[in-house]
Amino acid sequence: MKTIYLTGFMGSGKTTIGKELSTYLHIPVQDTDKIIVNKTGLSIRAIFNSHGEPYFRDLEKQILQTLPTRDLIVTTGGGIIIDHENREWMKASGILVYLHCDFEEIWKRVQHDDNRPLVINQQKEQIHAIYKSRQSAYEDFHVKVDTTSNSLSEIVEQIGNWVKKEEK
């Protein structure tokens, strides 16, 4: 089975869905943010604070291109799709799944999360501007799944069924 890349804005459910999809499809899941934290020994927030976002994005690209392209689910950071090369890599080497979530629901999920560097000290309007600026990149996918109000089991089943159908 091709690697499945789960992408979407922060708070869209990538990590949670990735874990459940891993159980559903019986293949492992890896999270690019966790790999970066393990590799550097720094939290994402610390990387952003000490080295900046461009440094983090370079690490993200390096990690992405070292992961297996078969029998794996990869949960990505929400900004990985900013880089056109990353999107092309994921589309060419696997199945790119966009987890769409309406902004108001995103805001409810992330507004008090201190572990998200882009949210800290930001107003709702600033986060919404980032959300809107990424929409065209997020629309460059194989599969789109709405996570706004669907249950976790519905989302996982939808992705799993699509992937199984494509693998035939």
C-alpha positions as CSV (number, residue, x, y, z in Angstrom):
1,M,0.0,0.0,0.0
2,K,1.3,3.5,-0.8
3,T,2.1,5.8,2.1
4,I,-0.8,7.9,3.2
5,Y,0.0,11.5,4.0
6,L,-2.5,13.3,6.2
7,T,-2.4,17.1,5.8
8,G,-4.6,20.0,6.8
9,F,-4.6,23.1,9.0
10,M,-3.6,22.8,12.6
11,G,-6.5,21.4,14.6
12,S,-8.0,19.5,11.6
13,G,-7.4,16.2,13.4
14,K,-4.3,14.8,11.6
15,T,-2.8,13.2,14.7
16,T,-6.0,11.7,16.1
17,I,-7.1,10.5,12.7
18,G,-3.7,9.1,11.9
19,K,-3.7,6.9,15.0
20,E,-7.2,5.6,14.3
21,L,-6.4,5.0,10.6
22,S,-3.3,3.1,11.6
23,T,-5.5,0.7,13.6
24,Y,-8.1,0.5,10.8
25,L,-5.6,-0.3,8.1
26,H,-3.1,-2.2,10.2
27,I,-0.1,-0.1,9.2
28,P,2.1,2.1,11.3
29,V,1.8,5.9,11.6
30,Q,4.6,8.4,12.0
31,D,4.2,12.1,12.8
32,T,6.7,14.5,11.2
33,D,6.6,16.9,14.1
34,K,7.4,14.1,16.6
35,I,10.3,12.9,14.4
36,I,11.7,16.5,14.4
37,V,11.3,16.8,18.2
38,N,13.1,13.4,18.7
39,K,15.8,14.3,16.2
40,T,16.5,17.8,17.7
41,G,15.7,17.3,21.3
42,L,13.7,20.5,21.1
43,S,9.9,21.1,21.1
44,I,8.4,22.6,18.0
45,R,7.9,25.8,20.0
46,A,11.5,25.9,21.0
47,I,12.7,25.4,17.4
48,F,10.5,28.3,16.2
49,N,11.7,30.5,19.1
50,S,15.4,29.7,18.7
51,H,15.9,29.0,15.0
52,G,12.8,30.4,13.3
53,E,10.1,28.9,11.0
54,P,12.4,28.6,7.9
55,Y,14.8,26.3,9.8
56,F,11.8,24.2,11.0
57,R,10.4,24.0,7.4
58,D,13.9,22.8,6.2
59,L,13.9,20.0,8.9
60,E,10.3,19.1,7.9
61,K,11.3,18.7,4.2
62,Q,14.4,16.6,5.1
63,I,12.3,14.3,7.3
64,L,9.5,14.0,4.8
65,Q,11.9,12.7,2.1
66,T,13.5,10.1,4.3
67,L,10.2,8.3,5.2
68,P,9.2,5.1,3.5
69,T,6.8,5.4,0.6
70,R,4.9,2.2,1.3
71,D,2.9,0.8,4.2
72,L,2.9,3.9,6.3
73,I,0.7,6.7,7.4
74,V,2.4,10.1,7.9
75,T,0.8,12.8,9.9
76,T,2.3,16.1,8.8
77,G,2.6,19.5,10.3
78,G,-0.1,21.9,9.0
79,G,2.4,24.1,7.1
80,I,4.2,21.3,5.3
81,I,2.1,22.0,2.2
82,I,3.4,25.6,1.9
83,D,6.3,24.2,0.0
84,H,5.3,23.1,-3.5
85,E,8.1,20.6,-3.5
86,N,6.7,18.9,-0.4
87,R,3.2,18.7,-2.0
88,E,4.7,17.2,-5.2
89,W,6.7,14.7,-3.2
90,M,3.7,13.5,-1.2
91,K,1.5,13.3,-4.3
92,A,4.2,11.4,-6.3
93,S,5.2,9.0,-3.5
94,G,1.8,8.3,-1.9
95,I,-1.7,9.3,-1.3
96,L,-2.2,12.9,-0.2
97,V,-5.3,13.3,2.0
98,Y,-6.5,16.8,2.9
99,L,-8.4,16.9,6.2
100,H,-10.6,20.0,5.8
101,C,-12.1,21.7,8.8
102,D,-14.1,24.9,8.8
103,F,-12.2,27.8,10.4
104,E,-14.6,28.4,13.3
105,E,-14.2,24.8,14.4
106,I,-10.4,25.1,14.0
107,W,-10.4,28.1,16.2
108,K,-12.4,26.3,18.9
109,R,-9.9,23.5,18.9
110,V,-6.6,25.5,18.9
111,Q,-7.3,28.9,20.6
112,H,-6.0,27.9,24.0
113,D,-3.3,25.4,22.9
114,D,0.1,26.7,24.0
115,N,1.9,24.0,22.1
116,R,1.1,25.6,18.7
117,P,3.8,28.2,17.9
118,L,1.6,29.9,15.3
119,V,-1.2,30.4,17.8
120,I,0.7,31.9,20.7
121,N,0.1,35.7,21.0
122,Q,-2.0,35.7,17.9
123,Q,-5.5,37.0,17.4
124,K,-8.2,35.0,15.7
125,E,-8.0,37.2,12.6
126,Q,-4.3,36.5,12.3
127,I,-4.8,32.8,12.4
128,H,-7.7,33.1,10.0
129,A,-5.4,34.9,7.6
130,I,-2.9,32.0,7.8
131,Y,-5.7,29.6,7.2
132,K,-6.9,31.4,4.1
133,S,-3.4,31.9,2.8
134,R,-2.9,28.1,2.8
135,Q,-6.2,27.1,1.2
136,S,-4.9,26.9,-2.4
137,A,-2.1,24.6,-1.3
138,Y,-4.5,22.4,0.7
139,E,-6.7,22.1,-2.3
140,D,-3.8,20.2,-4.2
141,F,-4.6,16.7,-3.0
142,H,-5.8,13.2,-4.0
143,V,-8.6,12.9,-1.3
144,K,-10.5,15.6,0.6
145,V,-12.3,14.6,3.9
146,D,-14.3,17.1,6.0
147,T,-13.4,16.8,9.7
148,T,-15.6,19.6,10.9
149,S,-18.5,17.6,12.2
150,N,-18.1,14.0,11.1
151,S,-17.2,11.4,13.7
152,L,-13.8,10.0,14.0
153,S,-15.0,6.6,12.9
154,E,-16.8,8.1,9.8
155,I,-13.7,9.9,8.8
156,V,-11.4,6.9,9.2
157,E,-13.8,4.6,7.3
158,Q,-14.1,7.2,4.5
159,I,-10.3,7.4,4.1
160,G,-9.8,3.7,4.6
161,N,-12.4,2.7,2.0
162,W,-11.0,5.2,-0.5
163,V,-7.4,3.9,0.0
164,K,-8.5,0.3,-0.3
165,K,-10.4,1.0,-3.5
166,E,-7.4,2.8,-5.0
167,E,-5.0,0.0,-4.1
168,K,-7.0,-2.5,-6.2
